[in-house]
Amino acid sequence: MTNRGCRSCGGTGYMAEEREGRLFARPCSCRRLHRAERVRQEAAIPERYQQRCVLGNYVPAHPSQEEALLVCRRYVEEYPLQGEVQNGLLIMGTCGVGKTHLAVGILQEVLTAKKMPALFVDLNDLYREIRGTYGKPGAEETEYDILSPLVEAPLLLIDELGCVATPWAQDTLHYLVSQRYNEQRPTLLTSNYLDAPPRDEPRLEDRIGTRTRSRLHEMCRTLLVEGPDHRRR
C-alpha cells in the first residue's frame, strides 16, 4: 500500500535510481511510513490515546507510579519474553493514576520500536460488539469472528477489566483469557478493581470470576498503582 499523495514517487511507491548507466527501482520512503501507520491502525488504539499515552510523557506522582514506569520500560526492553510463564502485566489501581497510559505506552513501544504487532481492546466495547451480533440471523460477524483476532494477537491489551460482572461477561472473558493462557500469549490488562479493596467495595475476583483471576495470577505480574487522580490535577 502506497501514499498516493507522495511527491517523490507520485504514488507508485518506488523511485527510479541510476546505477552504472542502468535504471533500477527502489522502494520510496513513503512505503515504510505508510506501513508503520497501517500497523498502528490495525492495533486499534483509540485516537485519544495515540498521542497522549506514551511512556516518555508519563509523569509519576507517587512512588508506586515510579516503580510501575520502571517495570513497563523493562517490559518493553525484554519483549518478547521467551519461555516466561508470567509474560504479561496486570495494572490495577483507582481512577486516574495512569493505568491505561502505562499499558498503551507499552503497546506503542512494541509497535514502533520493536516493530511487532499488538492489539488494544476495551472490554465495554467488546461486550457491546458481541451483543450486537445476537438475534441477527445471517449476521456477517459471529461472536467467534470477533474474539478470534483477540485470541491470536501476539500481544493484547485488555482495558477496563471487570467493567461488567454478569455471568455472560465473565464467561466471555474467561474464554478469551483461557485461550491466551493455553497458548502462553503475553497479555496486558488494566483494572479499577483491586484484590484487597476498601471495605464494601468488590474485589477484582468478584467482578471477573475465580477461574479467570487464578489464571491471571500465573500469566501476569501484578502492578498496584496508587496516587492522585491525574485527570483532576
C-alpha positions as CSV (number, residue, x, y, z in Angstrom):
1,M,0.0,0.0,0.0
2,T,1.5,3.4,-1.0
3,N,0.9,7.0,-0.3
4,R,-0.9,8.4,-3.4
5,G,-0.1,11.9,-2.4
6,C,3.7,11.4,-2.2
7,R,5.5,14.0,-4.3
8,S,8.7,11.9,-4.5
9,C,7.3,8.8,-6.2
10,G,4.0,10.1,-7.5
11,G,2.1,7.5,-5.5
12,T,3.8,4.5,-7.2
13,G,5.8,3.5,-4.1
14,Y,9.1,3.3,-6.0
15,M,11.8,5.7,-7.0
16,A,14.0,5.4,-10.2
17,E,17.7,5.1,-9.4
18,E,20.5,5.1,-11.9
19,R,23.4,2.7,-11.2
20,E,26.2,2.1,-13.8
21,G,24.1,3.6,-16.5
22,R,21.1,1.5,-15.8
23,L,17.8,2.4,-14.1
24,F,16.6,0.5,-11.1
25,A,13.5,0.8,-9.0
26,R,14.0,1.2,-5.2
27,P,11.2,1.5,-2.6
28,C,10.2,5.0,-1.7
29,S,10.4,6.1,2.0
30,C,6.6,6.6,1.9
31,R,6.1,2.9,1.8
32,R,7.8,2.5,5.2
33,L,5.8,5.4,6.7
34,H,2.6,4.1,5.3
35,R,3.3,0.5,6.6
36,A,4.0,1.9,10.1
37,E,0.7,3.9,10.0
38,R,-1.2,0.8,8.9
39,V,0.3,-1.3,11.7
40,R,-0.8,1.4,14.2
41,Q,-4.3,1.5,12.8
42,E,-4.6,-2.3,12.9
43,A,-3.6,-2.1,16.6
44,A,-7.0,-0.3,17.2
45,I,-5.6,2.1,19.8
46,P,-8.2,4.9,20.3
47,E,-7.4,8.3,18.9
48,R,-7.4,9.9,22.3
49,Y,-4.6,7.6,23.5
50,Q,-2.3,7.6,20.4
51,Q,-0.5,10.9,21.1
52,R,-1.1,11.2,24.9
53,C,-0.2,7.7,26.1
54,V,3.5,7.1,25.6
55,L,5.9,6.1,28.3
56,G,8.0,9.2,27.6
57,N,5.4,11.6,28.9
58,Y,4.1,9.7,31.9
59,V,4.9,11.8,34.9
60,P,4.9,9.8,38.2
61,A,3.2,11.5,41.2
62,H,3.7,8.6,43.7
63,P,6.4,6.1,44.4
64,S,4.2,3.2,43.1
65,Q,3.9,5.1,39.8
66,E,7.7,5.5,39.6
67,E,8.1,1.7,40.1
68,A,5.3,0.9,37.6
69,L,7.0,3.1,35.0
70,L,10.3,1.3,35.5
71,V,8.6,-2.1,35.2
72,C,6.9,-1.0,32.0
73,R,10.1,0.2,30.5
74,R,11.8,-3.0,31.4
75,Y,9.0,-5.0,29.9
76,V,9.4,-3.2,26.6
77,E,13.2,-3.8,26.6
78,E,12.8,-7.5,27.3
79,Y,9.8,-8.1,25.0
80,P,9.1,-10.7,23.7
81,L,9.7,-12.7,26.8
82,Q,10.9,-16.1,25.7
83,G,9.9,-19.1,27.8
84,E,8.4,-17.0,30.6
85,V,5.2,-18.3,32.0
86,Q,4.4,-14.9,33.7
87,N,4.8,-12.9,30.5
88,G,2.1,-10.3,31.0
89,L,1.2,-7.4,33.3
90,L,-2.0,-6.6,35.2
91,I,-2.0,-3.0,36.1
92,M,-4.6,-2.1,38.8
93,G,-5.4,1.0,40.8
94,T,-8.1,3.6,41.3
95,C,-9.3,6.0,38.6
96,G,-6.8,8.5,37.1
97,V,-3.5,7.0,38.3
98,G,-2.3,6.3,34.7
99,K,-3.0,2.6,34.3
100,T,-4.2,2.8,30.6
101,H,-1.4,5.4,29.9
102,L,1.3,2.9,31.0
103,A,-0.3,-0.1,29.2
104,V,-0.9,1.8,26.0
105,G,2.7,3.2,26.3
106,I,4.0,-0.4,26.2
107,L,1.8,-1.2,23.2
108,Q,3.1,1.8,21.3
109,E,6.7,1.0,22.1
110,V,6.2,-2.6,20.9
111,L,4.6,-1.3,17.7
112,T,7.2,1.3,16.8
113,A,10.5,0.4,18.5
114,K,10.1,-3.4,18.2
115,K,8.1,-3.2,15.0
116,M,5.9,-6.1,16.3
117,P,2.1,-6.4,16.1
118,A,-0.1,-5.7,19.1
119,L,-3.8,-5.1,19.7
120,F,-6.0,-2.9,22.0
121,V,-9.5,-3.8,23.2
122,D,-11.8,-2.0,25.6
123,L,-14.0,-4.6,27.3
124,N,-17.0,-2.4,27.3
125,D,-16.8,-2.0,23.6
126,L,-16.1,-5.7,23.1
127,Y,-19.2,-6.8,25.0
128,R,-21.4,-4.3,23.1
129,E,-20.0,-5.6,19.8
130,I,-20.6,-9.2,20.7
131,R,-24.2,-8.5,21.9
132,G,-24.8,-6.7,18.7
133,T,-24.5,-10.0,16.8
134,Y,-27.2,-11.7,18.8
135,G,-30.7,-12.1,17.3
136,K,-29.5,-11.2,13.8
137,P,-29.9,-14.3,11.6
138,G,-27.3,-14.3,8.9
139,A,-25.2,-11.6,10.6
140,E,-21.8,-11.1,8.8
141,E,-19.9,-11.5,12.1
142,T,-20.3,-14.0,14.8
143,E,-19.0,-14.0,18.4
144,Y,-16.2,-16.3,17.3
145,D,-15.2,-13.9,14.5
146,I,-14.9,-11.0,16.9
147,L,-13.0,-13.0,19.6
148,S,-10.6,-14.8,17.2
149,P,-8.3,-11.9,16.5
150,L,-8.0,-11.1,20.2
151,V,-7.2,-14.7,21.0
152,E,-4.5,-14.8,18.3
153,A,-2.9,-11.3,18.8
154,P,0.8,-11.7,19.6
155,L,0.3,-9.0,22.3
156,L,-3.1,-8.0,23.6
157,L,-4.1,-5.1,25.9
158,I,-7.4,-5.6,27.6
159,D,-8.6,-2.3,29.1
160,E,-11.2,-1.9,31.8
161,L,-11.0,-5.4,33.3
162,G,-14.1,-6.1,35.5
163,C,-16.2,-3.4,34.0
164,V,-19.2,-5.8,33.6
165,A,-19.7,-8.6,36.1
166,T,-22.7,-10.6,34.7
167,P,-22.3,-14.4,34.3
168,W,-22.3,-13.9,30.5
169,A,-19.5,-11.3,30.6
170,Q,-17.4,-13.5,33.0
171,D,-17.8,-16.5,30.7
172,T,-16.8,-14.4,27.6
173,L,-13.7,-13.0,29.4
174,H,-12.8,-16.4,30.7
175,Y,-12.8,-17.9,27.2
176,L,-10.5,-15.1,26.0
177,V,-8.1,-15.3,28.9
178,S,-8.0,-19.1,28.9
179,Q,-7.2,-19.3,25.2
180,R,-4.3,-16.9,25.6
181,Y,-3.3,-18.7,28.8
182,N,-3.1,-22.0,26.9
183,E,-1.0,-20.6,24.1
184,Q,1.2,-18.5,26.5
185,R,0.5,-15.3,24.6
186,P,1.5,-12.2,26.5
187,T,-1.4,-10.1,27.8
188,L,-1.6,-6.6,29.3
189,L,-4.6,-5.7,31.4
190,T,-5.8,-2.7,33.4
191,S,-8.5,-2.6,36.1
192,N,-10.0,-0.2,38.6
193,Y,-10.8,-3.1,40.8
194,L,-8.3,-4.4,43.4
195,D,-7.5,-7.7,45.0
196,A,-7.8,-6.1,48.5
197,P,-10.1,-3.1,48.2
198,P,-11.5,-0.9,50.9
199,R,-14.4,-2.3,52.9
200,D,-17.7,-2.7,51.0
201,E,-16.0,-2.4,47.5
202,P,-16.0,-5.5,45.3
203,R,-12.7,-7.4,44.7
204,L,-11.4,-7.9,41.2
205,E,-12.1,-11.7,41.7
206,D,-15.8,-10.9,42.4
207,R,-16.0,-9.0,39.1
208,I,-14.2,-11.4,36.8
209,G,-14.6,-14.8,38.5
210,T,-12.3,-17.0,40.5
211,R,-11.2,-19.1,37.5
212,T,-10.1,-16.1,35.4
213,R,-8.3,-14.4,38.4
214,S,-6.5,-17.6,39.1
215,R,-5.2,-17.8,35.5
216,L,-4.1,-14.1,35.6
217,H,-2.1,-14.8,38.7
218,E,0.0,-17.2,36.7
219,M,0.0,-15.2,33.5
220,C,0.8,-11.7,34.7
221,R,2.9,-9.8,37.2
222,T,0.5,-7.5,39.1
223,L,1.3,-3.8,39.5
224,L,-0.7,-1.8,42.1
225,V,-0.6,1.8,41.1
226,E,-1.5,4.4,43.7
227,G,-1.6,8.2,43.9
228,P,-3.7,11.2,43.0
229,D,-6.1,11.3,40.1
230,H,-4.1,12.7,37.1
231,R,-7.3,14.0,35.4
232,R,-8.3,16.1,38.4
233,R,-4.8,17.5,38.6
